[in-house]
Amino acid sequence: MSRSRQWDVIVAGGGPTGIIAAIAAARCGAKVLLIERYGFLGGLATFHLPILSFLDSNGAQMVSGIPEEFIQRVKSMGGSPGHFTHPVLQSYTPVDSEIVKNVALLMMQESEVDLLLHNIVVNVEVSNDRINNLLIQNKSGYHKYSSSIIIDATGDADVAFKSGVPVRVGREKDGLTQAATLLFRMGNVNLKEVRKYLFKYPEESYYPLEDLENTYIFMGFKKLVEQGKLHGDYNIPRDYLIFHRIIREDEVAINTGKILGLALEVDDLTEAEIEGRKQMSQLVNFLKKYVPGFTKAYLIDSTVQIGVRETRRIIGEYVLSTEDVLSGHKFSDGITRSRYPLDIHDPSLEGSFLQQLSSPYEIPYRCLIPRVIRNLLVAGRCISGTHEALSSARVMGTCMAMGQAAGVAAALCALDGISPNRLEVSRLLVTLKSQGALV
């Protein structure tokens, strides 16, 4: 087992949250190491999904700073048309997966962030409520890495859980989590025919048709699903279709699959991947047979793994509540804001639950601080909140803003030799503002 030198900040997880956290910490003068399990950076932002929640439906900016800089870099390389407002989703930002990977790597290098790909955090060493070492496994064996502050941006609270931080999973009543989905991409799709069908049968669209000519996102087609069920061609536990154009006009990503069960145990994950591929095969055939515009379409690829919406969430200094989200609550330590709706892909029913918000709410810094482990911050969809509240806060734009807050806080704490719960909030907010964040 080898031991490396110590860093000021280690970020576990190189998805949208971890990327921004690492850059933010480095720009504050910290020496940063980013650990990622795959051979590329970008995480869920490479799953052909649009990034949600940079704007509200009126066009007001919800997320800026380093996340906005990241999007503009992607856009400048031809990887995004930019932000679009949406009457239901508030906003969406299509991105090209490969350009996301490239921009993430470039910004790491520019910020002089040390990077370790193909590495997994398998355990932690804890004493006196502090993480002393992360135990990392890779092709060359096991290694110990240490830093003053650690950011858990794994999405699953892996570091926090292994450190003994109390966590919750799923709904309060039964522990069930939001459904997962295997996303896949199809080419040679005629979106003109898709739009023509929806104009002819407007009741088949879940979204208003005012901007149908320009929209990237399509949801509905319930009658076609019913026809497929009747003829034995569709048995997925979702009674509507979701798909969206990516960057090129004839390529779409299918987000319709619905895989029930937990995504924390290896047996469950294995079954989920198998079920996801069964659903993908069925959906490809169904779309080609029933949905106008897909007759000559073909499967291009699927994502590197199933897309998981929910697993663990920590119990932190503050638990973001459903009431906080619905009431548009503001906090003295608010580190980002969002107006994305409560959006629950029900784990036991065919439908989903979507509730719009009348005004933006804020996420307090305290949601990133575990109640135990004094040199750990958590950012992304595994922060401290209820099952319902995190159905809003889990989307990528909001998570990127959390990453910036966690990165700044980690750097300030590491350089001053204090724990995150001792950091003056005013100093955190001032530094975030200097990086362009909206706080």
Helices and strands as residue ranges (DSSP letters): E 2-3, E 7-12, H 16-27, E 32-35, G 43-46, E 51-52, H 65-76, E 84-86, E 90-93, H 97-110, E 114-116, E 120-127, E 130-138, E 141-145, E 147-152, H 158-162, E 167-169, E 184-187, H 191-200, G 202-204, E 217-220, H 222-230, E 241-245, E 252-254, H 266-290, E 298-302, E 312-314, H 322-327, E 334-338, E 342-345, E 352-355, E 361-364, G 365-368, E 376-378, H 387-393, H 396-416, G 420-422, H 425-434
